[in-house]
Amino acid sequence: MNYRHAFHAGNHADVLKHVVLLALIEALQRKATPFVVLDTHAGRGRYALHDASARRTGEADTGALRVLGAKPEAIAIRRYQDALRRCNPDGGLRIYPGSPLLTAMAMRDDDRLICFETQPDEARALAALFARDHRVHVQHGDGYAAIKALLPPKPRRGLVLIDPPYETQEAEFGAVLAALAEGLQRWPQGIFAVWFPIKQRRSLQRFLRAVALLPAKDILLAELLIRPDDTPLRLNGSAMLLLNPPWKLDAEIAAALPALAAEFGETGASHRLEWLRRETTG
C-alpha cells in the first residue's frame, strides 16, 4: 500500500484518526501539568484541497466535508468540526489540517510537540509552517528512531502518535510492534496511538494478537469500516490502536463511531470498539 497523504487528505481514515487524536489531547488537558506529543510520521501539517493531488481523488468531499456539514451529538465529532472551521474561517473546506497542525492548535502554551518526517520536502514544509511556534520542534528523520532517542520525555506526560504510510504493510506492522515495545519499555505510562489501514480484517489478526501481548495496562481498538472488507485493493476502513488510553476516552469514541459509520457508510459498513486488554477499571 502506497499511502501518499496529499492524495488522501481529509478522507474517512483521516476523520477517524483526527477525531480520536483531538479527544486524546482534550483528555491530557484535564490536568494542569504540561504534556509532550511525539508525532513520528508527521507529514507536511497542512494540505490545500484545491491542488492537483487532492483534486485527483476528491476524497475529502466524501470524508471531512461531509462531516463538516453534519449536526452530530457526539462531542468528539463537534470538537473536530470546530478545528476544521478554525482552519477555514471563510466557510467550506479548502485547507485540511494534518495531525501536527491539529495538535498545535489544541495545545496550551507550555505543552510541546515534536514532529519527525522522513521526506525532505514534507519536512521543509512542516518546518516552515511552525517556524514561529516555540512549542513545536520539527526534525527531518526517522520517527521510529525518535522513540528510542527521546523517550521518556520531560515532562513525563503525553502521547506518541504513530501514523506511517504502510507502503509495505507487513513490514510496517513489524516496525510498529517493535516501536511500541521499545516505547513501552522506556515510558510505561505513556499513551501510544497507532493508525492503520484496513483492507481485509482477517489479514490483521496476527498483528492484533501481537499487540494484545504488549506490556500496556489497557489496549483499546477503535475500528471504522465504510464498506465490507471483501475488496482487497481498496481502503475499506481504518482503525486506531490506543495503548494506555485516558480514563473515559472509550465513552467518547463509542459515541462517535456510529455517527461516523452512518455518515460515510455504504451497504455493509460497520464499526467496532473493543478492549484487547483492560486492567484499569473505574
Secondary structure, 3 states (H helix, E strand, C coil): CCCCHHHHCCCHHHHHHHHHHHHHHHHHCCCCCCCEEEECCCCCCEEECCCHHHHHHCHHHHCHHHHHCCCCCCHHHHHHHHHHHHHCCCCCCCEEECHHHHHHHHCCCCCEEEEEECCHHHHHHHHHHCCCCCCEEEEECCHHHHHHHHCCCCCCCEEEEECCCCCCHHHHHHHHHHHHHHHHHHCCCCEEEEEEEECCHHHHHHHHHHHHCCCCCEEEEEEEECCCCCCCCCCCEEEEEEECCCCCHHHHHHHHHHHHHHHHCCCCCEEEEEEEEECCCC
